[in-house]
């Protein structure tokens, strides 16, 4: 029973990520924020990397 529930949750999570990606890609192409899916993915990774650096530096200086 737990394996079936886990399998269903994994499928729902995957479908959710797919739908979010499609909506995000469609809106960014519509607003001309990105020219392709690769461009959007690169920009999202850059934002994620910048945010991660900020979090790491804030934790380092916050707990000194």
C-alpha positions as CSV (number, residue, x, y, z in Angstrom):
1,X,0.0,0.0,0.0
2,X,2.8,2.4,0.9
3,X,4.6,1.7,-2.4
4,X,1.5,2.5,-4.4
5,X,0.9,5.7,-2.5
6,X,4.6,6.7,-3.0
7,X,4.3,5.9,-6.7
8,X,1.2,8.1,-7.0
9,X,2.8,11.0,-5.2
10,X,5.9,10.8,-7.5
11,X,3.6,10.9,-10.5
12,X,1.7,13.9,-9.2
13,X,4.9,15.7,-8.3
14,X,6.3,15.1,-11.8
15,X,3.1,16.3,-13.5
16,X,3.1,19.4,-11.3
17,X,6.7,20.2,-12.2
18,X,5.9,19.7,-15.9
19,X,2.8,22.0,-15.8
20,X,4.7,24.7,-13.9
21,X,7.5,24.5,-16.4
22,X,5.1,24.8,-19.4
23,X,3.2,27.8,-17.9
24,X,6.5,29.5,-16.9
25,X,8.0,29.0,-20.4
26,X,4.8,30.1,-22.2
27,X,4.6,33.3,-20.1
28,X,8.3,34.1,-20.4
29,X,8.1,33.7,-24.2
30,X,5.0,35.8,-24.4
31,X,6.6,38.6,-22.4
32,X,9.9,38.2,-24.3
33,X,11.8,37.5,-21.1
34,X,13.5,34.5,-22.7
35,X,14.0,33.4,-26.3
36,X,14.0,29.7,-25.8
37,X,13.6,27.0,-23.2
38,X,17.4,26.7,-22.8
39,X,17.6,30.5,-22.3
40,X,14.9,30.3,-19.6
41,X,16.6,27.4,-17.9
42,X,19.9,29.2,-17.8
43,X,18.3,32.3,-16.4
44,X,16.5,30.3,-13.7
45,X,19.8,28.6,-12.7
46,X,21.6,32.0,-12.5
47,X,18.9,33.3,-10.2
48,X,19.0,30.2,-8.1
49,X,22.8,30.4,-7.9
50,X,22.7,34.0,-6.9
51,X,20.1,33.3,-4.2
52,X,22.1,30.4,-2.9
53,X,25.2,32.6,-2.6
54,X,23.2,35.2,-0.7
55,X,21.9,32.6,1.7
56,X,25.3,31.1,2.3
57,X,26.9,34.5,3.0
58,X,24.0,35.6,5.2
59,X,24.3,32.4,7.3
60,X,28.0,32.7,7.6
61,X,27.9,36.3,8.9
62,X,24.7,35.8,10.9
63,X,26.1,33.1,13.1
64,X,29.6,34.4,13.7
